Every structure is written in C-alpha cells, then in structure tokens.
Amino acid sequence: MAEKNDVTNKKSSFTLSVILDPHSEFKGEVAAFLFDTAGDLLEQVPVRDSKAVFSLSAQVVAGNRLFIGPSPSSAEQEAEKPSLRMMERLNAYEPALRRQGEIQKTVRVPSGLLNLWPICLCWVRGRVVKDESGLAVCGAKVHICEVDKLWRWIIRLPDLEVIRFRDDLINIIRQPILRIPPIPDPGPERAAFSAIKGGLLSLKSLKPQLSSPVALQQRSNLEAGQSASSATTSAPSTASSTSGLSDALSSTALPAAFIHAVSSNSLLEIREALAANATLIYPYLCRLLPFWPWRYTCDEIAVVNTDPNGHFSTVIFYSCKGDKPDLYFWVEYPIGGVMETVYKPSIPCNTYWDYSCGKEVVIRIKDARVPACSKEPDLPGSIVEILSIGWGVSMSEIQGAGAPAAAEGLTTSGEPFGGKIEPRVWFSRTTLRDLKKIHYYRWSYRRLTRGDGTLLPFPGPWTHLTRSVVRHYAVIIPVPFTVIQVPVSMGPKAIGGEANLFEIRPEAVPAGGIEWTVVDEREDLASGHFLTDLLGSGATPIDKALDGAGKYELKLELFKDTGALVDWTAEGVDCQVTDVPAPFGTGAVTAVSAPDYNRIKSAAGHTMAFRMVLHVDNNYCNASVAPVTGTGVAFTPCGFIEYTAGATATLSFNACHPNGFADFNFSVVRGVSTNVPLASASGSTSSFAVNSLDSPPSHLYSKPAVGSNYRATFSVPELLQTCTRAAYSEALHVWTRSTDGYGRLWYLDAFDQDAFALTPAP
C-alpha cells in the first residue's frame, strides 16, 4: 500500500546533499523549503556543510515541492513568510527528487542560478490621506502585494490566448480613449446604471478585431486543436500576410523590432516578444486587462499600519539580479469594530510597475466612513472665518450685496439651498477661546420671503438651531492594535442665561485621546445643522416644501464662557469670509473681511453677529408625458396611431417646478436607438418656450403663461423621415437645482415616459 503523502508521515528523517558551485559569487545563507501541493510551507531547514536535514521522511519530501534558495534573514521573514511566489521571485531551484522510481539523495544547484541569488532590500513607504482634504488617515491597515510579472503571465498563457492577447493589445494601442459627455448629477440608482452603461461601452471598445490573415489562420488552426508549429506553417507565407499587422502598428511609437516580432508567423516569437517587452505594454494594461479573461493576481508580502501622521513603511526583499518589485496596495480600516476594505482599486490600473524603492506612495481614500486624523492649524489673532456651506459652496459663491432681489441667497449658478445645510466655520482658538474666554457660538434663523420671493409683512421670529453638533477624537487600543473614535458633544448647551449654545472645539484632546479626527465630515466639520426640509407646515413632505420655501436669514453670535453675548468690535474679533470658489481642493484658500452686508450691528455701529441670506427650496419636480394628439390621425384599440395624408402629431409634456428651480430634458427616440432631435428639447422649467435639439432648431416647444404643458406640432413625415411606419419612445427627466452644499438633491427629481407608434391608415 502506498504511503500517505502528508506531514504526519514521519517514519524517519531525510538528509539531502546539496552541492553548490564554490566559485559562484553568491556567498549567502542557503535553505531548503518544502511546500505541499496546496502551497503551504511544511518545513524550512538550513543548508549547512552541504546538507539539508529534514524531520520528515524521504517519501514525504520527494512527494511534495522542494526548493533550494537563498535564506532570508529572520527580520525579512517576519515581514514576509515563505511562499511559492517568493520562491519564484528569488529564483529558487526546484529539483526533481524522483527519477525512474528512485529518490535522489543528492542535488546540484545550477551555477548560473546561484548568480541570481543575492538578495536586495527595498524600502517601501507611503502615506494614506483623505481624498477631498488631503488630511492623514491614522490606524489604517495597508496590504502590500507583489503583482505577477507580466512576462511570467504571458509565458503561462495557452497558445490561443497568446494570439488573442496580441490582437487585443494592438487594438487598444490603435484606439482612442472613449469620452462620455457629462450629464446632470444622478441619484445613486442612476449613478449605478451609468456605471454599468459605461462599463458596457468600454467592453464594446475592447472587442477583438483580427488584424491580419496570419492572425485569422493562427486562431482557426489553434481552435481546431493544431499545434503551434502547424499553426504557423499553415498560415499564408506571402509578404502581404503579415503586412496588415505591421501596418497597423507602424504609426505608433513602438520599436521596429517589436513590431516585426509580434507580427511574426511564429507563435514562439510572438510570445517571447511580448514577454521581453513588458515595459512597452504596461501603459496599455489598464485599458486591456479589466475585461481580459486571464486575471492578474498578486501575492501579499507585507501588512503595515499607518502612524498618527498617516505614514507607513516597511522593508521587503527581492533578487538583486531580477526585476524591481511590481507593487499593489489595498487598505482596510476598523469601522464599527470590524476591519472593512475601504480602498481596493483594480490591479492593472493601480500597480506601481518597477517600484522605485524609497519613493512615497500616496493612497487617497474616498470612503466617507474613514476619518482624517491630522490636527487643524490655529488661526492667528481673534478671527472667525466663515468658509462654506458644506464642501461645495464657498461664501464667495452665495449672492448677496449687489445681487438682484430675485437672486439674493442663491448660488452664483442660480441654485437654491435645501436639505440639511451645514455652515463650516473656522474659529481662532489660542487667542479667541483661551485668552478672551469666548467659548461658545449660536446659529439662529428667521424667514424673510415666501417661495416666489415676495416679502413677508414682517420677518419671522429668530429660531435657534438645536440639532446636536459633535466632534470625534481618536483613542488607540494597543492589543490588538485598533483605533476607536469617541464622540464629544459640542452642544446645544445652556450657559448662564442663554440656551442652545455650542462650544468652540478646544485645542486639548480629552484624556486618553491622541488627537481630534474627522470620522464623518458632515458631522465633524459642521458648525451647525439647518434642517430646511422640516420648515413649513403640512402633513406631507410636498406640503412642507411648498409652505417652507423662501429666503431665510441666518445669524451667528459669539458668547463668553459665562454665557455673556460678545460685542465683536469691542473684543477685537474680526469676521472674515472666503473669496475663492469651493471645493477648495489643494489650492490656496484666501479670505477677506466681511462686508457690512454680512454684519449685524448695534446702534453704536459695533458688529454683534454675522449674517447671511440663503434661498431655501425643497420643492419636488414634476414630470409627465401626455398622450400624442393630432389631425388626420386615428387611434386604434391596439395602440397604433393610423395617419392619412397631411396628418400632424402634437407632442406635449409637463416639466415644472413650483418656483422654476429645475431643468429638464425631453428626448424622443425612434425604434431602438435612433434619436429624433427635431422632436426633443431641453431647458429650464422657468422658460415658456424652448427650441428643439436639431441644428438649427426647427420647432419650438411652448406653453401658456399660466401652467399647462409644453407642446409642439409636427407633420407626420417629419417624424417618420425615411420610414413609412415607426414606433417611438418619449422620456422626460426633470432635475432640481437645489443643493445642500455637497451635491444636487437628486431625490427631488422627477421622471416620466410614454410611447406611440405611427402606421399608415388601411
């Protein structure tokens, strides 16, 4: 009975003689590594005095995978455990111990292989930051992987796939990059659809197009099961057979020798040319490999944590005589006590090919659940700087002084505000808080107009913002290493005789914390939360939105640690507003002293508070497509519209917003995908007439001054064009302009669709 091939078989130890060339330049330590067929390390033993002594039996050693190679130091093995991929990278020797049924007790390592064994160390370093702010992310776990060498990947490809890879690569080199025109910001469900649609477009662009008769013949022969040699010999032998493929590449910047090799009739020459010129192929991998059936894989060689400044660092090793490492990084972060993947992009597009040891890798995290942990710098002096609404609308982008009455409180792009509005404010701390004891602030609001802009007889009463404001700080748990984010309430608080005050965040972190962090920018960067969707009265959100729309004045006041109201002028507090557009990105952000328009002053002319006016509108859009009407047409029970000579068709739709703060797109498509521009239109819901989308526009969609639908009338031949009968789809999208400072409030959008079919009357 054959012995079981497992690690439990330890009848006797086994000593293997390992002969190394004494004249080789490699003088380092050597070890023998034994792996099972699944790639798990069974045993690692040093080679001393030309012998490797295993605790396992000869049958077990010979029945598994044995490698002889350079021995990494204990520090190096601490960072990376031996694996089959490591053996490949270190050019380890894999002998065959069974020959003609007998187990060999001596192996000789090829002298040429020994010269590839010197190990070099590579310092890998980087930083993990929040994408939108550039602030450091501490406590993240960074996985460092080495990616398959392209030449090894190509060598492993089956013959047919080599030809396919060559052809697809050539098509990618020749194709321009597709660019899809921008559309209004979609909601999550339409964003997902757009991503799928974009992926399908990219997939279509990668469809292989055989470039020559040689490729056709090679593929057909290989698919029929012929050998590589027969495939090449059966291909056409004339010069014109390969000229098509060479011509396809001649206009590129690729070397002539490479073009000649990949255009060859020899499958071996094609494979070797692709493998030997991997660096020429790297720029095209991102566009090619995501849809290639042979996937890139990577081998994890180290896992490191980021420090309080977001930095990570480790040392890896590689063969000094081999290629530089090709490194790929992915990141985990503890969320709710569980490590979750927060950054793991595609391998072909995000690999650092031939990584330059010591070069900093910057990983930008977009996941909103991941906080930043860098400390904010302090403002000099006594300054209150009003930065923005959310991250997307700076103070310079809110129309105020000098703006027409109808535009006051809108963004410079004509957008009203809605949803939860979060003003971002930067307070001095050292002077303002610590020296002058100004510890608190309060936001209040009052209504100035109705939704259509008409003034109220009297401004509404001042109402305090009362929604809680929190800040988070990080606490490190050493074993096991993890970071928790602890919330601290900044208010509302009652101080002295004043209610609903919020604390200016102190410089010092609570006991046990390491630093203030940003867990969620919508919580940790907001000075207050103005819940505009709760304004107004009514039983439904639609009723509330209709009743609550209008201009609102917001007021920011300061208070001492005793709760006493602060006179900004008397205390020497300067009020500033940003004068550059948001998002601020990586550029310089400047500010200017706030004009009188933004100041509430006392009778003595002292600044007592900051003010701004925002136009609020949470109204829902409306979209409806009306049935087609016309002259000389008859509607059948089966849904067809039968037409006679001289017939007309009137298309109409209702695209509206109670206060005109929306835009629409009405598209008509004939058949499956033929757009009909003369019957399509787009514009603002506040317009009473919009042109069709053909150039120049041939029709006008118009509506009465009061309500009703946009409509336009067409002759039936205009719609049919070259057809005698046709089916049509009508789609209407209405997009709100309202923003909360982070993006358009897509949930207020509306959509409708309809269809009709024209056919000649019997």
HELIX and SHEET records of a PDB file:
HELIX    1   1 ALA A   58  GLY A   63  1                                   6    
HELIX    2   2 SER A   74  ALA A   79  1                                   6    
HELIX    3   3 LEU A   84  ARG A   89  1                                   6    
HELIX    4   4 SER A  111  LEU A  114  1                                   4    
HELIX    5   5 LEU A  150  ARG A  156  1                                   7    
HELIX    6   6 ASP A  159  ARG A  174  1                                  16    
HELIX    7   7 PRO A  188  SER A  205  1                                  18    
HELIX    8   8 PRO A  213  GLU A  223  1                                  11    
HELIX    9   9 ALA A  228  THR A  233  1                                   6    
HELIX   10  10 ALA A  239  SER A  250  1                                  12    
HELIX   11  11 ALA A  256  VAL A  262  1                                   7    
HELIX   12  12 LEU A  267  ALA A  276  1                                  10    
HELIX   13  13 ALA A  278  LEU A  288  1                                  11    
HELIX   14  14 LEU A  289  PHE A  291  5                                   3    
HELIX   15  15 MET A  395  GLU A  397  5                                   3    
HELIX   16  16 THR A  430  LEU A  435  3                                   6    
HELIX   17  17 GLU A  521  ASP A  524  1                                   4    
HELIX   18  18 THR A  532  LEU A  534  5                                   3    
HELIX   19  19 PRO A  541  GLY A  548  1                                   8    
HELIX   20  20 TRP A  568  GLU A  571  1                                   4    
HELIX   21  21 ASP A  596  ASN A  598  5                                   3    
HELIX   22  22 PRO A  677  ALA A  679  5                                   3    
HELIX   23  23 VAL A  716  LEU A  720  1                                   5    
HELIX   24  24 TRP A  746  LEU A  748  5                                   3    
SHEET    1   A 6 ARG A  65  PRO A  70  0                                        
SHEET    2   A 6 VAL A  30  PHE A  35 -1                                        
SHEET    3   A 6 LEU A  41  ARG A  48 -1                                        
SHEET    4   A 6 LYS A  51  PHE A  54 -1                                        
SHEET    5   A 6 PHE A  14  ILE A  19 -1                                        
SHEET    6   A 6 THR A 106  ARG A 108  1                                        
SHEET    1   B 2 ARG A  98  ARG A  99  0                                        
SHEET    2   B 2 GLU A 102  ILE A 103 -1                                        
SHEET    1   C 3 HIS A 311  SER A 319  0                                        
SHEET    2   C 3 ILE A 119  LYS A 130 -1                                        
SHEET    3   C 3 GLU A 360  ILE A 365  1                                        
SHEET    1   D 4 CYS A 298  ASN A 305  0                                        
SHEET    2   D 4 LYS A 141  VAL A 147 -1                                        
SHEET    3   D 4 LEU A 327  ILE A 335 -1                                        
SHEET    4   D 4 VAL A 338  TYR A 343 -1                                        
SHEET    1   E 3 VAL A 393  SER A 394  0                                        
SHEET    2   E 3 ILE A 383  ILE A 389 -1                                        
SHEET    3   E 3 PRO A 423  PHE A 427 -1                                        
SHEET    1   F 4 VAL A 393  SER A 394  0                                        
SHEET    2   F 4 ILE A 383  ILE A 389 -1                                        
SHEET    3   F 4 ASP A 574  THR A 578  1                                        
SHEET    4   F 4 ALA A 591  SER A 593 -1                                        
SHEET    1   G 2 LYS A 420  ILE A 421  0                                        
SHEET    2   G 2 PHE A 530  LEU A 531 -1                                        
SHEET    1   H 4 THR A 463  HIS A 464  0                                        
SHEET    2   H 4 ILE A 438  ARG A 447 -1                                        
SHEET    3   H 4 GLU A 498  GLU A 503 -1                                        
SHEET    4   H 4 LYS A 493  ILE A 495 -1                                        
SHEET    1   I 5 THR A 463  HIS A 464  0                                        
SHEET    2   I 5 ILE A 438  ARG A 447 -1                                        
SHEET    3   I 5 GLY A 550  LYS A 560 -1                                        
SHEET    4   I 5 THR A 607  VAL A 616 -1                                        
SHEET    5   I 5 ARG A 599  LYS A 601 -1                                        
SHEET    1   J 3 THR A 482  GLY A 491  0                                        
SHEET    2   J 3 VAL A 469  ILE A 477 -1                                        
SHEET    3   J 3 GLU A 515  THR A 517 -1                                        
SHEET    1   K 3 ASN A 622  VAL A 625  0                                        
SHEET    2   K 3 PHE A 640  CYS A 656 -1                                        
SHEET    3   K 3 THR A 629  PHE A 635 -1                                        
SHEET    1   L 3 ASN A 622  VAL A 625  0                                        
SHEET    2   L 3 PHE A 640  CYS A 656 -1                                        
SHEET    3   L 3 TYR A 710  SER A 715 -1                                        
SHEET    1   M 6 ASN A 622  VAL A 625  0                                        
SHEET    2   M 6 PHE A 640  CYS A 656 -1                                        
SHEET    3   M 6 ALA A 750  PRO A 760  1                                        
SHEET    4   M 6 ALA A 726  THR A 736 -1                                        
SHEET    5   M 6 ALA A 662  ARG A 670 -1                                        
SHEET    6   M 6 THR A 674  ASN A 675 -1                                        
SHEET    1   N 6 ASN A 622  VAL A 625  0                                        
SHEET    2   N 6 PHE A 640  CYS A 656 -1                                        
SHEET    3   N 6 ALA A 750  PRO A 760  1                                        
SHEET    4   N 6 ALA A 726  THR A 736 -1                                        
SHEET    5   N 6 ALA A 662  ARG A 670 -1                                        
SHEET    6   N 6 ALA A 681  SER A 684 -1                                        
SHEET    1   O 2 ALA A 689  ASN A 691  0                                        
SHEET    2   O 2 LEU A 700  SER A 702 -1                                        
END                                                                             
